[in-house]
Amino acid sequence: MSDNESVTSRQRIMVIDCQVAGVSGDMLLGALVDLGASPARISEALSTAVRFLNGCRDLRIEVKTVSRCGIRAQKADVLFEEEASSRNSAEIREAVAGAAQEIALSGGARKFAINAVETLTHAEKTVHGQSHHHDVHFHEIGSADTVADILGVTVALDELGIFADTTVYTTPIAVGEGSLKISHGTVAIPAPATLEILRVKQLPMLGGAVASELATPTGVSLVGNLAHKVTHSYPPMKPLAIGYGAGTKEFSEMANVVRITLGEPLTRRFQTDEIYVLETNLDDLSGEVIGYTTERLLKEGARDCCIIPIYAKKNRPGQILQVITDRDNIERLVQVLIEETGTLGVRFFPCDRFTLARESLLVEVPIGGSREKVRVKVSRDASGRVLQVKPEYMDARRLAESSGCSLREVLRLIQTEAWHEVSGEDRQDS
């Protein structure tokens, strides 16, 4: 995914929904035009790129309204005249960079366009085992329409102000099923370069409803360099505009469109994030094994574990071992669950949650004629208001043992000092 700057202060949300029909460069371009980007502005930028493309005499887009399974969408056709059918990565990069500089794109837009080309270059180099990075030969993606897709999408995004104030989400990407003929012969879908980009950008993929290529290398490269986050469900937002971009093929099973929703986040007191819940039913393990398993899960990166008592099959008492984790840790923690418990299956599902911003602070506490430093956890809502101050148990215990005071008295003292320091409220937390 994109390694762009922090997105915590961004004011809008964009969701690229490609979990049904996948994504290609022209589909993104059509959806952005549907959102309000100017086709004339895009064509003007593409005509500038012609000066940097040897063997290319004309490059522009033509946009028309089409229907895909009853869904109105914009179809962006790239029109070009050229003598060369393929180019190397240096030529594509030069054309994109030269045109981006000439038409005065923003710094974020220029960086995005170059990164999209670099992602394609790295994928082709890896797949074909080439050692030289800057002169990798592009086959299917070496024509002028690749330049048009990358530059056109960049211009549209810049015109819509996406690089300035928008957090971009993508859904998992449908790649399709079956096989595909490329210059190197027949390969399985997704194409090798597409799959490599998905791997490098850590984008989740799905199969698809049809036996056809749904995700192209250029489309996946653009999404991978644009999206800040992956979502399986829409984030809390108020939709303001929706754009549909049509693919070339028509399918009876589904509408071949990518949908982009632009909106604003809902004002909330609490932050939200996405976690994954893993759980499995157990009815034949000792407490020692379950306890050891939870300890190992926490050491392997689980955010939290809990045991829920249940009645299992044949009315036997059992437990649900439930684990909260990040997406990147799912497979490792599932392996731990299977190894340690012998379970035959582990359920997992994404889950949104409300959270407080948390930080750990050192607070000086007067006790026994001296001042001792202790750690406290401070929780705040989205506005920065302090909601909770909690002393670290081990620090509070140490003070209680060294001072002779009760633990309850030490906890109250720490909370009073901590509240006074972080919020100016000289009071105890109830």
C-alpha positions in Angstrom: 0.0 0.0 0.0 0.9 3.6 -0.3 3.7 4.9 2.0 2.5 8.4 1.7 2.6 10.9 4.6 0.5 10.6 7.7 -3.2 10.7 7.0 -4.5 11.4 10.5 -5.5 15.0 9.7 -7.1 14.4 6.3 -10.6 15.7 5.9 -12.1 13.5 3.2 -12.4 9.7 2.6 -12.2 7.9 -0.8 -13.1 4.2 -1.1 -12.1 2.3 -4.2 -14.4 -0.7 -4.4 -12.9 -3.3 -6.6 -14.0 -6.5 -4.8 -16.4 -7.6 -7.6 -15.1 -6.5 -11.0 -11.4 -5.9 -10.2 -9.6 -2.8 -11.5 -7.8 -1.5 -14.5 -6.3 1.9 -15.4 -9.1 2.9 -17.7 -11.8 1.8 -15.2 -10.2 4.1 -12.6 -10.0 6.9 -15.1 -13.7 6.5 -16.0 -14.7 6.5 -12.3 -12.7 9.7 -11.6 -14.3 11.4 -14.6 -17.7 10.4 -13.2 -16.6 12.1 -9.9 -16.0 15.3 -11.8 -12.5 15.2 -13.3 -12.2 17.0 -16.6 -11.7 14.8 -19.7 -10.4 17.9 -21.6 -7.8 18.5 -18.9 -6.7 14.8 -19.0 -6.4 14.9 -22.8 -4.4 18.1 -22.7 -2.0 16.3 -20.3 -1.7 13.3 -22.6 -1.0 15.4 -25.6 1.9 16.8 -23.7 3.2 13.3 -23.0 3.4 12.7 -26.8 6.5 14.9 -26.9 8.3 12.5 -24.6 7.2 9.3 -26.3 9.2 8.3 -29.4 7.1 6.8 -32.1 3.8 8.2 -30.7 1.9 10.7 -32.8 -1.4 11.1 -30.9 -2.6 10.3 -27.4 -6.0 11.3 -25.9 -9.0 9.9 -24.1 -12.6 9.7 -25.2 -15.3 9.3 -22.5 -18.8 8.0 -23.1 -21.7 7.0 -20.9 -22.4 3.2 -21.0 -24.4 0.7 -19.1 -23.0 -2.5 -17.4 -25.8 -4.8 -16.1 -28.1 -1.8 -15.8 -25.5 0.4 -13.9 -24.7 3.7 -15.6 -20.9 4.2 -15.8 -18.3 6.3 -17.7 -16.1 4.4 -20.2 -12.7 6.0 -20.8 -11.2 4.9 -24.1 -7.6 5.7 -24.7 -7.0 6.6 -28.3 -3.4 6.7 -29.7 -1.4 6.4 -32.8 2.1 4.9 -32.5 4.7 3.0 -34.4 6.2 1.2 -31.4 4.2 -1.6 -29.7 6.4 -1.9 -26.6 9.0 0.1 -24.7 11.3 -0.3 -21.8 10.7 1.1 -18.3 13.0 4.0 -18.8 11.0 5.3 -21.8 7.7 5.0 -19.9 9.2 6.7 -16.8 10.6 9.5 -18.9 7.2 10.2 -20.6 5.3 10.2 -17.3 7.9 12.3 -15.5 8.4 14.7 -18.3 4.7 15.4 -18.8 4.0 15.6 -15.1 6.7 18.3 -14.8 5.5 20.1 -18.0 1.9 20.4 -16.8 2.9 21.5 -13.3 1.3 18.7 -11.3 1.5 18.9 -7.5 4.4 17.3 -5.7 2.2 14.6 -4.4 0.8 13.8 -7.8 4.3 13.7 -9.4 5.5 11.3 -6.7 2.5 9.1 -7.1 2.9 8.8 -10.9 6.6 7.9 -10.7 5.9 5.4 -8.0 3.3 3.7 -10.1 5.8 3.3 -12.9 8.5 2.1 -10.5 6.1 -0.5 -9.1 5.4 -1.9 -12.6 9.2 -1.9 -13.3 10.0 -3.8 -10.1 7.3 -6.4 -10.8 8.4 -7.0 -14.4 12.1 -7.2 -13.3 11.2 -9.7 -10.5 9.0 -11.9 -12.7 11.5 -12.1 -15.6 14.6 -12.3 -13.4 16.2 -9.2 -14.9 19.0 -7.5 -13.1 18.9 -4.0 -14.6 16.1 -1.9 -13.1 16.0 1.1 -15.4 15.8 -0.6 -18.7 13.3 -3.4 -18.0 11.5 -4.3 -21.2 7.7 -3.8 -21.0 5.7 -6.1 -23.2 1.9 -5.8 -22.8 2.3 -2.7 -20.6 4.8 -1.0 -22.9 2.4 0.9 -25.2 1.2 4.5 -25.0 -2.0 3.5 -23.2 0.0 2.6 -20.1 1.3 6.2 -20.0 -2.2 7.4 -20.6 -3.6 5.3 -17.7 -1.0 6.5 -15.2 -0.8 10.1 -16.2 -4.6 10.4 -16.8 -5.4 8.9 -13.4 -2.8 11.2 -11.7 -4.2 14.3 -13.4 -7.7 13.4 -12.4 -6.8 12.7 -8.8 -4.8 16.0 -8.6 -7.7 17.9 -10.0 -10.1 16.4 -7.5 -7.6 17.4 -4.7 -7.2 13.8 -3.5 -3.5 14.1 -2.7 -4.1 17.1 -0.5 -6.8 16.1 2.0 -8.1 12.6 1.4 -7.6 9.3 3.1 -7.9 6.5 0.4 -9.2 3.1 1.2 -9.3 0.1 -1.1 -11.3 -3.1 -0.8 -9.7 -6.5 -1.6 -9.2 -6.8 -5.3 -11.0 -9.3 -7.5 -8.5 -10.8 -10.0 -10.7 -13.2 -11.9 -10.2 -16.9 -12.8 -8.9 -19.1 -15.6 -6.0 -18.4 -17.9 -4.6 -15.6 -20.0 -2.5 -15.3 -23.1 0.4 -12.9 -22.9 3.6 -12.5 -25.0 5.3 -15.3 -23.1 2.4 -17.8 -23.6 -0.5 -18.8 -21.6 -0.4 -18.1 -17.8 -2.8 -18.5 -15.0 -4.9 -15.5 -13.8 -3.8 -13.2 -12.2 -0.9 -12.4 -14.5 2.5 -12.8 -12.9 3.2 -9.1 -12.8 -0.2 -8.4 -11.2 0.4 -11.0 -8.6 3.8 -9.7 -7.8 2.4 -6.2 -7.3 -0.3 -7.5 -5.0 2.5 -9.3 -2.9 4.7 -6.2 -2.7 1.9 -3.8 -1.8 0.3 -6.4 0.6 -3.1 -6.0 -1.1 -5.6 -8.8 -0.4 -7.1 -10.4 -3.5 -10.2 -12.5 -4.3 -11.0 -14.8 -7.2 -14.0 -13.4 -9.0 -17.4 -14.3 -10.5 -16.1 -14.8 -14.0 -13.4 -16.7 -15.9 -11.6 -13.6 -17.1 -8.8 -11.3 -16.1 -10.3 -8.6 -13.9 -7.2 -6.9 -12.4 -4.4 -5.6 -14.6 -0.9 -4.7 -13.6 -1.4 -1.0 -14.2 -4.7 -0.9 -12.3 -3.3 -2.7 -9.3 -0.1 -0.6 -9.3 -2.2 2.6 -9.3 -4.4 1.3 -6.4 -1.4 0.0 -4.5 0.3 3.4 -4.6 -2.8 5.4 -3.9 -4.5 3.5 -1.0 -3.5 4.2 2.6 -5.6 1.4 4.1 -7.5 -1.8 3.1 -11.1 -2.2 4.3 -13.5 -5.1 4.0 -16.4 -2.8 4.9 -16.9 0.9 4.3 -15.4 3.2 7.1 -17.9 5.5 8.9 -18.5 8.2 6.4 -21.0 10.5 4.7 -20.9 9.8 0.9 -20.8 13.0 -1.1 -20.1 11.7 -4.7 -20.0 8.3 -6.4 -18.2 7.5 -9.6 -18.5 4.4 -11.7 -15.9 3.5 -14.3 -16.7 0.7 -16.8 -14.4 -2.0 -18.1 -14.3 -2.9 -21.8 -15.8 -6.4 -21.3 -19.5 -7.0 -20.5 -20.5 -9.9 -18.3 -23.9 -11.3 -17.6 -22.8 -12.4 -14.1 -21.9 -8.9 -12.8 -21.6 -5.3 -13.6 -18.0 -4.8 -14.9 -17.5 -1.5 -13.1 -15.2 -0.1 -10.4 -16.9 2.2 -7.9 -15.3 5.1 -6.2 -17.0 6.8 -3.3 -15.9 10.2 -2.1 -17.1 11.5 1.2 -16.3 12.9 4.6 -15.7 11.1 7.8 -18.4 11.1 10.4 -17.5 13.2 13.4 -17.0 10.8 16.3 -15.7 11.2 19.8 -13.7 8.0 19.5 -11.2 6.7 16.9 -11.9 3.5 14.9 -9.7 0.8 13.5 -10.1 -2.6 12.0 -9.0 -5.7 13.8 -9.5 -9.4 13.2 -11.1 -11.9 15.6 -9.9 -15.5 15.6 -11.8 -18.1 17.6 -12.1 -21.9 18.0 -14.2 -24.2 20.1 -12.4 -26.5 22.6 -13.8 -29.3 24.7 -11.0 -31.7 25.4 -8.0 -29.7 26.7 -6.7 -29.2 30.2 -6.4 -25.8 31.8 -2.6 -26.0 31.7 -2.6 -26.4 27.9 -5.1 -23.6 27.4 -3.2 -21.3 29.7 0.1 -22.0 27.9 -1.6 -21.5 24.5 -2.8 -18.0 25.5 0.6 -17.0 26.7 2.2 -18.1 23.5 -0.4 -16.3 21.4 0.4 -13.1 23.2 4.1 -13.6 22.7 3.5 -14.1 19.0 1.8 -10.8 18.6 -1.9 -11.2 19.6 -3.4 -8.0 20.9 -5.6 -9.9 23.4 -6.9 -13.4 24.2 -9.8 -14.5 26.3 -11.6 -17.8 27.2 -15.4 -17.9 27.0 -17.1 -20.9 28.7 -19.7 -22.8 26.6 -21.6 -26.0 26.5 -20.1 -28.0 23.6 -21.4 -31.1 21.8 -22.8 -33.9 23.9 -23.4 -31.3 26.7 -19.7 -31.3 27.6 -18.3 -28.1 29.2 -16.0 -26.4 26.8 -14.4 -23.0 25.9 -14.2 -20.6 23.0 -10.6 -19.4 22.8 -10.9 -16.0 21.2 -8.0 -13.9 19.9 -7.8 -10.3 18.8 -5.1 -9.5 16.2 -3.9 -7.4 13.3 -4.4 -8.7 9.7 -0.6 -9.3 9.3 -0.6 -11.8 12.2 -3.5 -14.0 11.2 -1.7 -16.9 9.7 1.0 -17.1 12.4 -1.6 -17.1 15.2 -3.8 -19.7 13.4 -0.7 -21.9 13.2 -0.2 -21.5 17.0 -3.8 -22.4 17.7 -3.7 -25.5 15.6 -0.3 -26.6 16.9 -1.1 -26.1 20.6 -4.8 -27.1 20.8 -5.1 -29.6 17.9 -8.3 -27.9 16.7 -9.5 -28.8 13.3 -10.6 -25.3 12.4 -10.3 -21.6 13.3 -12.9 -19.0 12.5 -11.7 -15.5 11.6 -13.5 -12.3 10.6 -12.8 -8.6 10.4 -14.3 -6.3 13.0 -14.3 -2.5 13.4 -13.9 -1.1 16.9 -13.9 2.2 18.7 -10.7 3.0 20.5 -9.2 5.8 22.6 -5.8 7.3 21.9 -3.4 5.9 24.5 0.0 7.0 25.7 2.3 6.1 28.6 3.7 8.9 30.8 6.1 9.2 33.8 4.6 11.0 36.7 6.4 12.1 39.9 4.5 11.1 43.1 5.3 12.5 46.6 5.3 9.5 49.0 7.2 8.8 52.2 9.1 12.1 52.1 10.4 11.7 48.6 9.2 11.9 45.0 9.0 8.6 43.0 8.5 8.3 39.3 5.7 5.9 38.2 4.2 5.0 34.8 0.6 5.8 34.0 -1.5 5.0 30.9 -3.5 8.1 29.7 -6.5 7.6 27.4 -8.0 10.5 25.3 -10.9 10.8 22.9 -10.6 12.2 19.4 -10.7 15.8 20.6 -7.8 15.2 23.0 -9.9 15.2 26.2 -8.5 12.9 28.9 -11.0 10.2 29.8 -8.9 7.8 31.9 -5.7 7.7 33.8 -4.5 4.3 35.0 -1.4 3.6 37.0 0.9 0.7 36.0 0.2 -2.0 38.5 3.8 -3.1 39.0 4.9 0.5 39.7 2.1 1.1 42.2 2.9 -2.2 43.9 6.5 -1.3 44.2 5.6 2.0 45.9 3.1 0.3 48.2 5.7 -2.2 49.4 8.5 0.4 49.8 6.3 3.0 51.6 4.2 0.7 53.8 1.0 2.3 52.4 -1.9 0.3 51.2 -2.1 -0.4 47.4 -5.5 1.4 47.3 -4.0 4.5 48.9 -1.0 4.5 46.5 -3.3 4.1 43.4 -5.4 7.1 44.6 -2.3 9.2 45.1 -0.9 8.4 41.7 -4.2 9.1 39.9 -4.5 12.4 41.7 -1.1 13.5 40.6 -1.6 12.2 37.1 -4.9 13.9 36.6 -3.4 17.2 37.8 -0.5 16.9 35.4 -2.3 15.8 32.2 -5.6 17.6 32.4 -5.3 20.2 35.1 -8.0 18.5 37.1 -6.9 17.8 40.6 -9.3 14.9 41.3 -9.5 11.2 41.5 -10.8 9.0 38.7 -14.0 7.3 39.7 
